[in-house]
Amino acid sequence: MNTRIVALENLNSALQEDWVDRKRKPYVCGTKAYIPVKEGHPFQVSLPPRRPYTGRGYHMIGPMAILHGRRPSHAEVETLMRWCRPRGILWIKSYTGVKRIPDAELIAGKGGEVLHRENGISFWLDPARVMFAQGNREEKARMKKIIGKGERVADMCAGIGYFSIPAALSGAKVHAMDLNRVAFGYLERNILENGVESSVFAQCGDCRDLLQGSYDRFIIGHYDSIMMLPTALEHAHEDSILHVHSSGITTPDIGSLIRRAGFYADIQTRRVKKTGPGQWHYVQDVVLS
């Protein structure tokens, strides 16, 4: 396949050019995209036909390949390096504590900070130091779609800005809070990177101590969200909406806390992603009345 090489951020605009062979798909590797070229047009690189990837499952955060589960073998690392030519391969063994700090090891290549782009949003982070919830991609896009202009939103576990930035881009005024100082540093950087500094008020600390006034919408993106819900309800009003994340369904507990706070609620439960054998990450959408 004859291709031209462009920077990944220029892929969408390059695909509008006349020389693009639209019968074939671009090949993305790290920060570069290889775009198929029509017969008779100049090209830079001719790529051989690709064999299907049969190696170990992985996902990309910017130019870094991320592995979970058991320690990868030398053969698995070599196969992955040949397949997608990442800048480095990071093995994340687990996430620990309330701050969800990665227990990670660089298996190959170079680590450090990366720029990851998804859904038109740019995120700076070091995946060896802070968690990046790759499986929440659809949920981030959903937040950007359903949050209304002018809403006052409390993002109680903001991390590096997964939900705060989509909410701000939707026209909301966002109060973003996080306890992890490393993640908070990236949150501040990503707010500037995406040009939403006038729409996001960021604070580092325990969200239960930082909530101010009342909010139209709450995003509690932590598996321990049920422990933060009582404080959130103190700052809610009739018609407030809460997105309560959890490992497993916690609808009965949420309902009990809501009744105790003097509200009624309509609760809808959605699956976000699978987290292990028989285990799922859920979000409960709660509309107060």
Secondary structure as UniProt FT lines:
FT   STRAND          2..7
FT   HELIX           8..10
FT   HELIX           11..14
FT   TURN            15..16
FT   TURN            18..19
FT   TURN            22..23
FT   STRAND          27..29
FT   TURN            30..31
FT   STRAND          32..37
FT   TURN            39..40
FT   STRAND          45..46
FT   STRAND          59..61
FT   TURN            62..63
FT   STRAND          64..67
FT   HELIX           74..84
FT   STRAND          88..96
FT   TURN            97..100
FT   STRAND          101..109
FT   STRAND          114..118
FT   TURN            119..120
FT   STRAND          121..125
FT   TURN            127..129
FT   HELIX           134..136
FT   HELIX           137..146
FT   TURN            149..150
FT   STRAND          152..155
FT   TURN            156..157
FT   TURN            159..163
FT   HELIX           164..169
FT   TURN            170..171
FT   STRAND          173..178
FT   HELIX           181..193
FT   TURN            194..195
FT   TURN            197..199
FT   STRAND          200..204
FT   HELIX           207..210
FT   STRAND          217..220
FT   TURN            223..224
FT   HELIX           225..234
FT   TURN            238..239
FT   STRAND          241..247
FT   HELIX           251..260
FT   TURN            261..262
FT   STRAND          265..276
FT   TURN            277..278
FT   STRAND          279..288
//
